[in-house]
Amino acid sequence: MTSSTAAVPAGAPVTLGSAQPGAMPPGRRRAGVLVRGLVALTKPRIIELLLVTTVPTMLLAQRGLPSLRLVLVTLIGGTLAAGSANTINCYIDRDIDAVMKRTSRRPLVVNGHGTIKPWEALAWGILLGAGATLLLGLMANWLAAALADTAILFYIFVYTLLLKRRSPSNIVIGGAAGCFPVLVGWAAVTDTVSLPAVVLFAVIFLWTPPHFWALAMKFRKDYAAANVPMLPVVASPAVVARKILWYSYAMVAATLVLIPYAGWIYGVFAAALGMWFLAEAHRLDARIAATDSAPADSPDAPAGPSPAPMRLFHLSIAYLTLLFAAVAVTALLPWGRW
């Protein structure tokens, strides 16, 4: 057996673990590195988008401004709940995250220097979930806490464990977890779940597939390498684009269902934003159809990956933000209702 240090000259310092590039360095980790890693596991950018939907929903439920204390409690509780689900998702998916280039720098992955140990991530995720439950239950109401817990469990058990690696419908069904913040926000204000909250839930539910499939089209090879059957991996671009179009129409229709409750000013914004979104969805469908119909040696054949899917992805974020901004503004106006 050949020693791993046989080639090292006598007296030369030996660095433990040097044969494993990117492995966790020996000794203590700096507190800042540990904190940054734990925060990164919560996926803050995703949480930001979830919170964008929570406050407008609370304003609509209140038909005005809820107490600042309740808003802060709900936002912090929602942040803890989402962070819990995202952290445990990273713990479970650390094997496929290591394969995918897009996720290879996450704190649990070796290429991301493995700054967080798996048991630490799991404990952190559970702690966040417990904190969310207690905060919402004790300082808002237990219905809001139960809905937040349902979102965590749904994301972990239904999406991550049951569907993600098995079904192309993973994001369609599993994406429902990201719709719960509107229910939590509504319940925090009213201690119930009413029809407008269900409509907002449906809007986000129908928005999620076009939003995520556009991203998955861009990173199709990543998902294929990890054996994750996202729709763009198992279906042709034309099929994906057509389904994006169907869901986009259903989403816009759902936004219009809220008009009798939110008012005509909201309706004007919802219709205009819907036409904007549908125009981009049709543009993506047309570009993919043109690409499929062009011979490989044709001057019209694309020279590289099409940027069209990411155009829709970024537009979808702006769309949802502006739509819920319209909900917030019209909820505060003393006029503009039916």
TORVO-292132 format. One line per 8 residues: number of its first residue (from 1); for each residue x, y, z of C-alpha. Coordinates in steps of 0.5 Angstrom, whole numbers, always signed. Layout:
NUM> X/Y/Z ~ ...
***
This chain:
1> +0/+0/+0 ~ +3/+7/-2 ~ +2/+12/+3 ~ -1/+19/+1 ~ +5/+23/+4 ~ +10/+19/+1 ~ +12/+24/-4 ~ +12/+29/+1
9> +19/+31/+2 ~ +22/+30/+10 ~ +20/+36/+14 ~ +15/+39/+9 ~ +9/+41/+12 ~ +3/+37/+11 ~ -4/+40/+10 ~ -10/+35/+12
17> -15/+34/+7 ~ -11/+37/+2 ~ -13/+31/-3 ~ -20/+34/-2 ~ -21/+40/-6 ~ -27/+44/-3 ~ -27/+40/+3 ~ -29/+43/+10
25> -22/+46/+13 ~ -20/+43/+20 ~ -21/+47/+26 ~ -26/+52/+28 ~ -30/+56/+23 ~ -31/+63/+24 ~ -37/+65/+26 ~ -39/+70/+20
33> -38/+64/+15 ~ -42/+60/+20 ~ -48/+65/+20 ~ -47/+67/+12 ~ -48/+59/+11 ~ -54/+58/+15 ~ -57/+64/+12 ~ -56/+62/+5
41> -59/+55/+7 ~ -66/+59/+8 ~ -66/+62/+0 ~ -67/+69/+2 ~ -68/+71/-5 ~ -74/+66/-5 ~ -77/+69/+1 ~ -77/+76/-1
49> -82/+74/-7 ~ -86/+70/-2 ~ -86/+76/+3 ~ -88/+81/-3 ~ -95/+77/-3 ~ -96/+77/+4 ~ -97/+84/+6 ~ -102/+86/+0
57> -106/+80/+2 ~ -106/+83/+10 ~ -108/+90/+7 ~ -114/+87/+3 ~ -116/+83/+9 ~ -116/+89/+13 ~ -119/+94/+8 ~ -114/+98/+11
65> -107/+98/+15 ~ -107/+92/+20 ~ -103/+94/+26 ~ -95/+95/+25 ~ -94/+89/+31 ~ -99/+84/+27 ~ -95/+86/+20 ~ -88/+85/+23
73> -90/+78/+27 ~ -93/+75/+21 ~ -87/+77/+16 ~ -82/+75/+21 ~ -86/+68/+22 ~ -87/+67/+15 ~ -80/+68/+14 ~ -78/+63/+19
81> -83/+58/+16 ~ -80/+59/+9 ~ -73/+59/+12 ~ -75/+52/+15 ~ -78/+49/+9 ~ -72/+51/+5 ~ -66/+49/+9 ~ -69/+42/+10
89> -70/+42/+3 ~ -63/+43/+2 ~ -61/+38/+7 ~ -65/+33/+3 ~ -63/+35/-4 ~ -55/+36/-2 ~ -54/+30/-7 ~ -57/+33/-13
97> -55/+40/-11 ~ -48/+37/-12 ~ -49/+35/-19 ~ -52/+41/-21 ~ -48/+47/-23 ~ -53/+52/-21 ~ -53/+49/-14 ~ -46/+47/-13
105> -44/+52/-9 ~ -49/+52/-3 ~ -47/+51/+4 ~ -48/+44/+4 ~ -44/+42/-2 ~ -37/+40/-2 ~ -36/+45/-8 ~ -39/+50/-4
113> -33/+49/+1 ~ -38/+45/+6 ~ -39/+50/+11 ~ -45/+47/+14 ~ -45/+40/+17 ~ -52/+36/+15 ~ -54/+35/+22 ~ -53/+43/+23
121> -57/+44/+17 ~ -63/+40/+20 ~ -63/+42/+27 ~ -63/+50/+24 ~ -69/+48/+20 ~ -73/+45/+25 ~ -71/+51/+30 ~ -74/+56/+25
129> -80/+52/+24 ~ -81/+51/+31 ~ -80/+59/+32 ~ -85/+60/+26 ~ -90/+56/+30 ~ -89/+59/+37 ~ -89/+66/+34 ~ -95/+66/+30
137> -99/+62/+34 ~ -98/+66/+41 ~ -97/+73/+37 ~ -102/+73/+31 ~ -107/+66/+32 ~ -106/+59/+32 ~ -110/+58/+25 ~ -104/+63/+22
145> -99/+58/+25 ~ -102/+52/+23 ~ -102/+54/+16 ~ -95/+56/+16 ~ -93/+49/+19 ~ -98/+46/+13 ~ -93/+50/+8 ~ -87/+47/+11
153> -89/+40/+11 ~ -92/+40/+4 ~ -86/+43/+1 ~ -82/+38/+5 ~ -86/+31/+4 ~ -90/+33/-2 ~ -85/+36/-6 ~ -78/+35/-4
161> -79/+27/-2 ~ -85/+25/-6 ~ -85/+29/-13 ~ -79/+32/-14 ~ -75/+26/-16 ~ -81/+22/-19 ~ -86/+26/-23 ~ -86/+32/-28
169> -92/+35/-24 ~ -87/+36/-19 ~ -87/+44/-19 ~ -95/+44/-21 ~ -97/+40/-15 ~ -91/+42/-10 ~ -91/+49/-12 ~ -97/+50/-8
177> -93/+50/-2 ~ -91/+57/-4 ~ -98/+59/-4 ~ -99/+59/+3 ~ -96/+66/+5 ~ -103/+69/+3 ~ -107/+64/+7 ~ -102/+66/+13
185> -103/+73/+12 ~ -111/+73/+11 ~ -111/+69/+17 ~ -107/+73/+21 ~ -112/+79/+20 ~ -118/+75/+20 ~ -117/+69/+24 ~ -121/+65/+18
193> -119/+64/+11 ~ -124/+67/+6 ~ -126/+66/-2 ~ -121/+72/-4 ~ -115/+69/+0 ~ -117/+62/-4 ~ -117/+66/-10 ~ -110/+69/-9
201> -108/+62/-7 ~ -110/+60/-14 ~ -107/+66/-18 ~ -100/+64/-15 ~ -101/+57/-16 ~ -102/+58/-23 ~ -97/+63/-24 ~ -91/+58/-21
209> -91/+53/-27 ~ -90/+58/-32 ~ -85/+62/-27 ~ -81/+55/-26 ~ -81/+52/-32 ~ -78/+58/-36 ~ -72/+57/-31 ~ -72/+50/-32
217> -71/+51/-39 ~ -65/+55/-38 ~ -62/+50/-34 ~ -65/+43/-37 ~ -58/+40/-37 ~ -57/+41/-30 ~ -64/+38/-28 ~ -62/+32/-33
225> -55/+31/-30 ~ -59/+30/-23 ~ -64/+26/-26 ~ -70/+30/-24 ~ -75/+30/-28 ~ -77/+37/-29 ~ -82/+38/-35 ~ -77/+41/-40
233> -72/+35/-38 ~ -78/+30/-40 ~ -82/+34/-46 ~ -80/+38/-52 ~ -79/+45/-52 ~ -85/+46/-56 ~ -89/+42/-51 ~ -87/+46/-45
241> -88/+53/-48 ~ -95/+51/-50 ~ -96/+49/-43 ~ -93/+55/-40 ~ -98/+59/-45 ~ -104/+55/-42 ~ -102/+56/-35 ~ -101/+63/-36
249> -108/+64/-39 ~ -111/+60/-33 ~ -107/+65/-28 ~ -110/+71/-32 ~ -117/+69/-31 ~ -116/+68/-24 ~ -113/+75/-23 ~ -120/+77/-26
257> -124/+73/-21 ~ -122/+78/-15 ~ -124/+84/-18 ~ -131/+84/-15 ~ -128/+84/-8 ~ -122/+88/-10 ~ -125/+93/-14 ~ -125/+96/-21
265> -118/+100/-21 ~ -115/+93/-19 ~ -118/+90/-25 ~ -115/+95/-30 ~ -108/+94/-27 ~ -110/+86/-27 ~ -112/+86/-34 ~ -106/+90/-37
273> -101/+86/-33 ~ -104/+80/-35 ~ -104/+82/-43 ~ -97/+84/-41 ~ -95/+77/-39 ~ -99/+73/-44 ~ -95/+77/-50 ~ -89/+75/-47
281> -91/+67/-46 ~ -94/+68/-54 ~ -87/+71/-56 ~ -84/+65/-52 ~ -88/+60/-56 ~ -87/+63/-62 ~ -80/+63/-62 ~ -79/+56/-60
289> -84/+54/-66 ~ -80/+58/-70 ~ -73/+54/-68 ~ -76/+48/-68 ~ -79/+49/-76 ~ -72/+52/-78 ~ -67/+46/-81 ~ -60/+46/-77
297> -56/+48/-83 ~ -61/+54/-84 ~ -59/+61/-83 ~ -65/+62/-78 ~ -62/+56/-74 ~ -60/+59/-67 ~ -53/+60/-65 ~ -53/+58/-58
305> -58/+57/-52 ~ -64/+62/-53 ~ -65/+67/-48 ~ -73/+67/-49 ~ -74/+63/-43 ~ -70/+67/-38 ~ -74/+73/-41 ~ -81/+70/-38
313> -78/+68/-32 ~ -75/+75/-30 ~ -82/+78/-33 ~ -86/+73/-28 ~ -82/+76/-22 ~ -84/+83/-24 ~ -91/+81/-26 ~ -93/+78/-19
321> -89/+84/-15 ~ -94/+89/-19 ~ -100/+85/-19 ~ -100/+85/-11 ~ -97/+92/-11 ~ -104/+93/-14 ~ -108/+89/-9 ~ -104/+93/-4
329> -106/+100/-7 ~ -113/+99/-8 ~ -114/+96/-1 ~ -112/+103/+2 ~ -116/+107/-3 ~ -123/+110/+0 ~ -125/+109/-7 ~ -125/+105/-13
337> -129/+99/-11 ~ -135/+97/-14
***
